[in-house]
Amino acid sequence: MNNMYESTYIEGDEEISQGITTAIKNKTGKRMYFTSNNQQTLIRNAITGVEYTFYTGSKEQNLLFKCVDTTGRCDSRGFKLKPTISNSSPNHLFFDSPEQCMRYLHITFSPELIQKWHNSQPHQKIE
């Protein structure tokens, strides 16, 4: 075993290495969202963490609304970082719709972007 990984414990559904304390010290402990950053892994709903039945990078991912968080305020797993720390990698988030994304992240998209996304969906359901 790598000496940097002395032992692990489970935090929610996440395995955390106690040997690497930097990552734990840098986050505030509050999960802001669930990420889907890795290619060819099951996509997770950014709010609930529930896995969809399709993978990142697949054609089916277009059935979901994707948002990329480039603020650097959360680590790669969606945990909020302390104000003095920043994540330079973007986090990929998936939502059922642009409306779900706007409600959860407290942001606004243009009506044109929302309509364009809905028009691209096989089942146009506007919330």
C-alpha positions as a Markdown table, in Angstrom:
| # | Residue | x | y | z |
|---|---|---|---|---|
| 1 | Met | 0.0 | 0.0 | 0.0 |
| 2 | Asn | 1.2 | 3.5 | -0.8 |
| 3 | Asn | 2.5 | 5.1 | 2.4 |
| 4 | Met | 0.4 | 8.2 | 1.6 |
| 5 | Tyr | -2.8 | 6.1 | 2.1 |
| 6 | Glu | -2.4 | 4.8 | 5.6 |
| 7 | Ser | -6.1 | 4.1 | 6.3 |
| 8 | Thr | -9.5 | 4.9 | 5.0 |
| 9 | Tyr | -13.0 | 5.6 | 6.3 |
| 10 | Ile | -16.4 | 6.2 | 4.8 |
| 11 | Glu | -18.0 | 9.6 | 4.8 |
| 12 | Gly | -21.5 | 9.3 | 3.4 |
| 13 | Asp | -20.9 | 7.4 | 0.2 |
| 14 | Glu | -17.3 | 8.6 | -0.2 |
| 15 | Glu | -14.2 | 6.8 | 0.8 |
| 16 | Ile | -11.7 | 9.3 | 2.3 |
| 17 | Ser | -8.0 | 8.6 | 2.9 |
| 18 | Gln | -6.9 | 9.6 | 6.4 |
| 19 | Gly | -3.3 | 9.4 | 5.2 |
| 20 | Ile | -3.8 | 12.4 | 2.9 |
| 21 | Thr | -5.0 | 15.1 | 5.3 |
| 22 | Thr | -4.5 | 18.0 | 3.0 |
| 23 | Ala | -7.6 | 17.3 | 1.0 |
| 24 | Ile | -9.7 | 16.9 | 4.2 |
| 25 | Lys | -8.3 | 20.0 | 5.8 |
| 26 | Asn | -8.9 | 22.1 | 2.7 |
| 27 | Lys | -12.6 | 21.3 | 2.5 |
| 28 | Thr | -15.3 | 22.7 | 4.8 |
| 29 | Gly | -17.1 | 19.4 | 4.9 |
| 30 | Lys | -20.2 | 20.5 | 3.2 |
| 31 | Arg | -21.1 | 18.9 | -0.1 |
| 32 | Met | -22.4 | 21.4 | -2.5 |
| 33 | Tyr | -23.2 | 19.0 | -5.4 |
| 34 | Phe | -22.3 | 15.6 | -6.9 |
| 35 | Thr | -19.9 | 15.7 | -9.9 |
| 36 | Ser | -19.6 | 13.6 | -13.0 |
| 37 | Asn | -16.0 | 14.5 | -14.0 |
| 38 | Asn | -14.6 | 11.2 | -15.2 |
| 39 | Gln | -15.2 | 9.9 | -18.7 |
| 40 | Gln | -17.1 | 6.6 | -19.2 |
| 41 | Thr | -18.5 | 6.5 | -15.7 |
| 42 | Leu | -22.2 | 6.6 | -14.8 |
| 43 | Ile | -23.6 | 10.1 | -14.7 |
| 44 | Arg | -24.8 | 11.3 | -11.3 |
| 45 | Asn | -27.6 | 13.9 | -10.7 |
| 46 | Ala | -25.7 | 16.9 | -9.3 |
| 47 | Ile | -28.3 | 17.4 | -6.6 |
| 48 | Thr | -29.2 | 13.9 | -5.4 |
| 49 | Gly | -26.2 | 11.9 | -6.5 |
| 50 | Val | -28.4 | 9.3 | -8.0 |
| 51 | Glu | -26.8 | 7.6 | -11.0 |
| 52 | Tyr | -28.5 | 7.7 | -14.3 |
| 53 | Thr | -28.3 | 4.6 | -16.6 |
| 54 | Phe | -25.9 | 6.2 | -19.1 |
| 55 | Tyr | -22.3 | 7.3 | -19.1 |
| 56 | Thr | -20.3 | 10.5 | -19.4 |
| 57 | Gly | -19.2 | 11.1 | -23.0 |
| 58 | Ser | -22.1 | 9.0 | -24.3 |
| 59 | Lys | -24.8 | 10.3 | -26.8 |
| 60 | Glu | -27.4 | 9.8 | -24.1 |
| 61 | Gln | -25.8 | 12.4 | -21.9 |
| 62 | Asn | -27.5 | 15.0 | -24.1 |
| 63 | Leu | -30.8 | 14.0 | -22.5 |
| 64 | Leu | -29.6 | 15.8 | -19.4 |
| 65 | Phe | -28.7 | 19.5 | -18.9 |
| 66 | Lys | -25.0 | 19.8 | -18.3 |
| 67 | Cys | -23.4 | 22.7 | -16.4 |
| 68 | Val | -19.7 | 23.2 | -15.8 |
| 69 | Asp | -18.7 | 24.9 | -12.5 |
| 70 | Thr | -15.4 | 26.8 | -13.1 |
| 71 | Thr | -15.6 | 28.9 | -9.9 |
| 72 | Gly | -13.0 | 26.7 | -8.1 |
| 73 | Arg | -15.0 | 26.8 | -4.9 |
| 74 | Cys | -15.5 | 23.0 | -4.7 |
| 75 | Asp | -13.1 | 20.1 | -4.9 |
| 76 | Ser | -13.5 | 17.5 | -7.6 |
| 77 | Arg | -16.1 | 15.6 | -5.6 |
| 78 | Gly | -18.3 | 18.7 | -4.9 |
| 79 | Phe | -17.2 | 19.5 | -1.4 |
| 80 | Lys | -16.9 | 23.2 | -0.6 |
| 81 | Leu | -13.3 | 24.3 | -0.2 |
| 82 | Lys | -12.1 | 26.8 | 2.4 |
| 83 | Pro | -12.0 | 30.4 | 1.0 |
| 84 | Thr | -8.2 | 30.3 | 0.9 |
| 85 | Ile | -8.1 | 27.2 | -1.4 |
| 86 | Ser | -9.2 | 27.0 | -5.0 |
| 87 | Asn | -9.7 | 24.1 | -7.4 |
| 88 | Ser | -8.3 | 24.8 | -10.8 |
| 89 | Ser | -10.2 | 22.0 | -12.5 |
| 90 | Pro | -13.8 | 22.5 | -13.7 |
| 91 | Asn | -16.6 | 20.3 | -12.2 |
| 92 | His | -19.1 | 18.8 | -14.6 |
| 93 | Leu | -22.7 | 18.8 | -13.3 |
| 94 | Phe | -25.8 | 17.1 | -14.7 |
| 95 | Phe | -29.4 | 18.1 | -14.1 |
| 96 | Asp | -32.7 | 16.9 | -15.4 |
| 97 | Ser | -33.4 | 20.3 | -16.9 |
| 98 | Pro | -32.1 | 23.9 | -17.1 |
| 99 | Glu | -34.8 | 24.8 | -14.6 |
| 100 | Gln | -33.6 | 22.3 | -12.1 |
| 101 | Cys | -30.1 | 23.7 | -12.5 |
| 102 | Met | -31.2 | 27.3 | -12.1 |
| 103 | Arg | -33.2 | 26.5 | -8.9 |
| 104 | Tyr | -30.4 | 24.6 | -7.3 |
| 105 | Leu | -27.5 | 26.8 | -8.2 |
| 106 | His | -29.5 | 30.1 | -7.9 |
| 107 | Ile | -28.5 | 31.2 | -11.4 |
| 108 | Thr | -30.4 | 32.4 | -14.4 |
| 109 | Phe | -30.1 | 31.3 | -18.0 |
| 110 | Ser | -31.6 | 33.1 | -21.0 |
| 111 | Pro | -35.1 | 32.0 | -22.1 |
| 112 | Glu | -33.5 | 31.3 | -25.5 |
| 113 | Leu | -31.0 | 28.8 | -24.1 |
| 114 | Ile | -33.7 | 27.1 | -22.1 |
| 115 | Gln | -36.0 | 26.8 | -25.1 |
| 116 | Lys | -33.2 | 25.6 | -27.3 |
| 117 | Trp | -32.4 | 22.8 | -24.8 |
| 118 | His | -36.1 | 21.8 | -24.5 |
| 119 | Asn | -36.4 | 21.8 | -28.3 |
| 120 | Ser | -33.5 | 19.4 | -28.5 |
| 121 | Gln | -35.1 | 16.9 | -26.2 |
| 122 | Pro | -37.2 | 13.9 | -27.5 |
| 123 | His | -39.9 | 14.5 | -24.9 |
| 124 | Gln | -40.3 | 18.3 | -24.4 |
| 125 | Lys | -41.4 | 18.7 | -20.8 |
| 126 | Ile | -41.1 | 22.2 | -19.4 |
| 127 | Glu | -41.1 | 22.5 | -15.7 |
